């Protein structure tokens, strides 16, 4: 599949540092995809139901396989139009790229897609508290790990997206949308902390399943992105450092004494979460993202110990021999899955923290507390209808793409 976007979220730091114009063009292609719709029917394998290939407003999982840019969402295990991470990840990546490059033309070009992506997510706020809920199936990049109610992973990404959208709106002069996002942010943040904070970390989700209180290594992914983009912290320093310390003490150090990376899920009793294949895996890219998050929080020793586990398991003589073919992840007994994966490029996010671009350091700061009072009637993010590019049953080229077609 061309550019699985939930994974590009982790890998894109490498592209932005090394080939920034290519990175911006990828975001342009996904921005166009957000405003597109493809009504052809697709069967989703996990649930056995049917839906349309590409829903307007939803960020696609990928840009296709057989006919890129015209047959998006080659992935058909789940209906990714109902995933809760892709739209937030799009907004966060676009803002980071915009802030890092200072490319105003890029920002203006993709802004309609950013607003539309934010609007689209409102349907998943079922109780009008500003916070999105998951739907009891694996509706995010951990596509075998079921989520119930509010989740630490998707909820934190949504909080971060609200902050990034507010910052981008402010810089582009869309003051109304900036203030709307700020208002929603405070409501959502309050709900998130009330439903998930347990005094030392954020629970996996707000449900009542056997793993709802699991410690997820990736629970602060949104915080990782906002801090990497020059934005202020989502949570107070105590909650951030306490969560990261819990991840280090349990997900990292209780697995082979820290010599394998961070396992995705860990029960608070110190046992690996065995609820599914992915909860019990160590994901190489997620481990690097967690390490970068620790660096951002000033936890340097913990950060490099965490990242070193991937080197030991994957590259050292005592490891599993995955040189130059780093897999998506492995289990605690060394069984790997998906060689030569893209997510491990998240190691570049550690370099990003150690030597951030000047534009990020000097980026204008948004004060989330400095708000204009707006009436409750304006609480919705919804906009007037944005132009939709319908894709006909017979495929045609993706107009104005950054790549030239010959059809």
C-alpha positions in Angstrom: 0.0 0.0 0.0 1.2 3.5 -0.9 2.0 5.3 2.4 0.0 3.8 5.2 -0.8 7.0 6.9 -1.2 5.8 10.5 2.4 4.5 10.3 3.6 7.5 8.4 2.7 9.5 11.5 5.8 7.8 13.2 8.1 7.6 10.2 7.6 11.1 8.8 10.2 12.7 11.0 12.8 11.1 8.8 11.3 12.4 5.6 10.7 15.9 7.0 14.4 16.2 8.1 15.9 14.7 5.0 13.5 15.4 2.1 11.1 18.1 3.3 9.6 18.9 -0.1 8.6 15.3 -0.6 7.0 15.3 2.9 5.0 18.4 2.1 3.8 16.8 -1.2 2.7 13.7 0.6 0.6 15.9 2.9 -0.8 17.7 -0.1 -1.9 14.4 -1.6 -3.6 13.4 1.6 -5.2 16.8 1.9 -6.8 16.3 -1.5 -7.9 12.9 -0.5 -9.7 14.2 2.6 -12.0 16.3 0.3 -12.6 13.3 -2.0 -15.2 10.6 -1.9 -15.3 7.2 -3.6 -18.8 5.6 -3.4 -17.8 2.2 -4.7 -18.7 -0.6 -2.3 -16.0 -2.6 -0.4 -16.4 -5.5 2.0 -14.6 -5.2 5.3 -13.1 -8.5 6.2 -13.0 -8.3 10.1 -16.7 -7.4 10.5 -18.0 -8.9 7.2 -20.1 -5.8 6.4 -20.0 -3.4 3.4 -19.2 0.3 3.1 -18.0 2.8 0.6 -14.3 2.8 -0.3 -13.6 6.5 0.7 -15.8 8.8 2.8 -15.6 12.5 2.4 -13.9 14.1 5.4 -12.1 10.9 6.5 -8.3 10.7 6.1 -7.6 7.5 4.0 -5.6 4.7 5.5 -3.5 4.6 2.4 -3.4 6.0 -1.2 -4.0 2.6 -2.8 -2.1 -0.3 -4.3 -3.3 -1.2 -7.9 -4.4 2.3 -8.9 -2.8 4.8 -6.5 -4.7 8.1 -5.8 -7.8 6.7 -7.5 -8.4 3.6 -5.4 -7.5 4.8 -2.0 -7.9 2.5 1.0 -6.5 -0.7 -0.3 -6.6 -1.8 3.3 -10.0 -3.4 3.9 -9.7 -5.3 7.2 -11.8 -2.6 9.0 -13.7 0.4 7.7 -11.0 3.0 8.4 -13.6 5.9 7.9 -14.5 5.0 11.4 -11.0 5.0 12.8 -10.3 7.5 15.5 -6.6 8.3 14.9 -6.2 9.0 11.3 -7.8 12.5 11.2 -6.0 13.7 14.3 -2.7 12.4 12.9 -3.3 14.3 9.7 -3.9 17.6 11.5 -0.8 17.0 13.7 1.5 16.1 10.9 0.3 19.1 8.8 0.8 21.5 11.6 4.3 20.1 12.5 5.4 20.4 8.8 3.9 23.9 8.5 5.6 25.0 11.7 9.0 23.4 10.7 9.1 24.8 7.2 7.3 28.1 7.7 5.7 27.5 4.2 2.7 29.7 4.3 1.6 28.7 0.8 1.5 25.1 2.0 -0.5 26.0 5.0 -3.1 28.0 3.0 -3.4 25.2 0.5 -4.1 22.4 2.9 -6.2 24.4 5.5 -9.6 23.5 4.0 -8.7 19.8 4.5 -7.5 20.4 8.0 -10.8 22.1 8.9 -12.8 19.4 7.2 -10.9 16.6 9.0 -11.6 18.3 12.3 -15.3 18.6 11.5 -15.6 15.0 10.6 -14.5 13.9 14.0 -17.4 15.6 15.8 -19.7 12.6 15.0 -17.6 10.5 17.4 -18.3 12.8 20.4 -21.3 10.9 21.6 -21.9 12.8 24.8 -21.1 16.4 23.8 -18.1 16.7 26.2 -15.7 17.7 23.4 -13.9 14.3 23.5 -14.2 11.6 21.0 -15.1 8.0 21.9 -14.0 4.7 20.4 -16.5 2.2 19.2 -15.7 -1.2 20.7 -13.6 -2.5 17.8 -9.9 -2.0 16.9 -10.6 1.5 15.3 -7.0 2.8 15.2 -3.5 1.8 14.2 -3.5 -1.1 16.7 -6.0 -2.8 14.5 -6.3 -6.0 16.5 -6.6 -4.3 19.9 -10.2 -3.5 20.8 -11.0 -0.2 22.5 -14.1 0.7 24.5 -15.3 4.3 25.3 -12.6 7.0 25.7 -9.1 5.7 25.0 -5.7 7.2 26.1 -4.3 6.8 22.6 -7.0 8.3 20.4 -8.2 10.8 23.1 -4.7 12.2 23.6 -4.3 12.5 19.8 -7.6 14.4 19.6 -6.6 16.8 22.3 -3.3 17.4 20.5 -5.2 17.9 17.2 -7.4 20.5 18.8 -4.3 22.4 20.0 -2.6 22.1 16.6 -5.7 23.2 14.7 -6.1 26.2 17.0 -2.5 27.2 16.5 -2.6 26.8 12.7 -5.9 28.7 12.5 -4.5 31.5 14.5 -1.4 31.8 12.2 -3.5 31.7 9.1 -5.9 34.4 10.4 -9.0 32.1 11.0 -9.6 33.5 14.5 -13.1 32.1 14.9 -12.0 28.5 14.3 -9.0 29.0 16.6 -11.2 30.1 19.5 -13.7 27.3 18.8 -10.9 24.7 19.0 -9.6 26.2 22.2 -13.1 26.0 23.8 -13.5 22.4 22.8 -10.0 21.6 24.0 -10.7 22.6 27.5 -13.9 20.7 27.7 -12.2 17.6 26.1 -9.2 17.8 28.4 -11.3 17.9 31.5 -13.3 14.9 30.3 -10.2 13.0 29.3 -8.5 13.4 32.7 -11.7 12.6 34.6 -12.3 9.4 32.8 -8.7 8.1 32.4 -6.3 9.5 34.9 -5.8 7.1 37.8 -3.2 8.9 39.8 0.0 7.6 38.1 -0.9 7.1 34.4 -3.8 7.2 31.9 -5.8 4.0 31.7 -5.9 2.2 28.3 -9.6 3.1 28.0 -12.7 4.0 30.0 -14.4 0.6 29.5 -14.7 -2.3 31.9 -12.8 -5.0 30.0 -9.9 -7.0 31.5 -7.4 -4.7 29.9 -9.1 -1.3 30.4 -6.6 -0.4 33.1 -3.6 -1.6 31.1 -0.5 0.7 30.8 -0.2 1.5 27.1 3.3 2.5 26.0 1.8 4.9 23.4 -0.7 6.6 25.7 1.0 10.1 25.3 1.4 10.0 21.5 -0.4 13.3 21.2 1.8 15.0 23.8 4.9 13.7 21.8 3.6 15.5 18.7 2.6 18.8 20.3 6.0 19.1 22.1 7.8 18.2 18.9 5.9 20.9 17.1 6.8 23.7 19.5 3.3 23.8 21.1 2.7 23.9 24.8 2.1 20.8 26.9 -1.3 19.1 27.0 -1.0 18.0 30.6 0.8 19.3 33.6 4.4 18.2 34.1 3.5 15.8 36.9 1.0 13.8 34.8 3.3 13.6 31.9 6.4 12.5 33.8 4.4 10.1 36.0 2.9 8.4 33.0 6.3 8.1 31.2 7.9 6.8 34.4 5.2 4.2 34.8 5.8 3.1 31.1 9.5 2.9 31.8 9.2 1.0 35.0 6.6 -1.5 33.7 6.5 -1.7 29.9 10.3 -1.4 29.5 12.1 -2.6 32.6 9.8 -5.6 33.4 10.4 -7.1 29.9 13.9 -8.8 29.9 15.2 -6.1 32.2 14.8 -3.4 29.6 16.7 -5.2 26.8 13.8 -5.6 24.3 12.1 -2.2 24.1 8.7 -1.1 25.4 5.9 -3.7 25.2 2.7 -2.2 24.0 0.5 -3.3 26.9 1.2 -4.1 30.5 -1.2 -4.8 33.3 -0.6 -2.8 36.5 0.3 -6.1 38.3 3.4 -6.3 36.1 2.1 -9.0 33.7 2.2 -8.4 29.9 -1.2 -7.7 28.5 -2.0 -10.8 26.5 -5.5 -9.7 25.3 -4.4 -9.7 21.6 -1.4 -10.1 19.4 -0.5 -6.4 19.4 -0.9 -5.8 23.1 1.8 -8.3 23.8 4.2 -7.1 21.1 7.1 -4.7 21.3 6.8 -2.2 18.4 10.1 -0.8 17.4 8.7 2.5 16.1 6.5 3.0 19.1 9.5 2.4 21.4 11.5 5.1 19.6 8.5 7.5 19.8 8.2 6.8 23.6 11.9 7.5 23.9 11.6 10.8 22.1 8.7 11.7 24.4 11.0 10.9 27.4 13.6 13.2 26.0 11.1 16.0 25.6 10.2 15.5 29.3 13.8 15.7 30.4 14.1 12.0 31.1 17.3 11.4 29.2 18.5 8.3 31.0 15.2 6.5 30.7 14.9 7.6 27.0 18.2 6.1 25.9 17.7 2.9 28.0 14.3 2.5 26.3 15.7 3.0 22.8 18.7 0.8 23.6 16.4 -2.2 24.0 15.6 -2.1 20.3 19.2 -2.0 19.4 20.0 -4.9 21.7 17.2 -7.1 20.5 17.4 -6.1 16.8 21.1 -5.3 16.1 23.5 -6.5 18.8 25.2 -9.9 18.7 23.0 -11.1 21.5 19.8 -10.1 19.7 17.7 -11.7 17.0 19.7 -10.7 13.9 17.3 -8.2 12.2 20.1 -6.1 10.8 18.9 -3.7 8.0 15.4 -5.3 8.0 13.9 -3.9 11.3 10.5 -5.5 11.8 7.3 -3.8 13.0 7.7 -5.7 16.3 8.5 -8.8 18.2 7.1 -10.7 21.1 8.9 -11.2 24.4 10.2 -14.6 23.1 11.6 -13.0 20.0 9.0 -13.9 17.3 9.0 -11.1 14.8 6.3 -9.7 12.5 6.5 -7.6 9.3 10.2 -7.2 8.3 11.5 -3.9 6.8 8.7 -1.9 8.3 8.3 1.9 8.1 7.4 2.7 11.7 11.0 2.2 13.1 11.9 5.4 11.2 10.5 7.1 14.4 14.1 7.0 15.6 14.5 10.2 13.7 12.0 11.8 16.1 14.7 11.4 18.8 17.2 13.3 16.6 14.5 15.9 16.1 14.3 16.5 19.8 18.0 16.7 20.2 18.4 19.2 17.4 15.1 20.8 16.6 14.8 23.1 13.6 15.2 26.8 14.2 11.6 27.4 12.9 10.2 25.1 15.6 12.2 26.8 18.3 11.1 30.2 17.2 7.6 29.3 16.1 4.9 31.7 17.5 3.4 30.3 20.7 -0.3 29.9 21.1 -1.7 30.7 24.5 -4.5 28.2 25.0 -5.6 30.2 28.1 -6.0 33.5 26.1 -9.5 32.9 24.8 -12.2 35.1 23.4 -15.6 34.2 24.9 -17.8 32.7 22.2 -21.4 31.6 22.5 -22.3 27.9 23.0 -24.0 28.0 19.6 -20.5 28.2 18.1 -19.2 25.2 19.9 -19.5 23.0 16.9 -16.5 22.9 14.5 -18.8 22.4 11.5 -18.4 24.6 8.4 -20.4 25.3 5.3 -20.1 22.5 2.8 -16.6 22.2 1.3 -16.2 21.2 -2.3 -16.1 17.5 -2.7 -14.4 15.7 -5.6 -16.5 12.7 -6.4 -14.7 9.7 -7.9 -16.7 8.1 -10.6 -17.2 4.3 -10.8 -14.7 4.3 -13.6 -11.5 5.6 -12.2 -9.9 8.7 -13.6 -6.6 10.4 -12.7 -6.3 12.3 -9.4 -6.3 15.8 -10.7 -3.4 18.2 -9.9 -1.5 15.6 -8.0 2.1 16.3 -7.1 2.9 13.2 -9.2 2.2 13.3 -13.0 0.0 10.6 -14.5 0.0 9.5 -18.1 -3.7 8.6 -18.5 
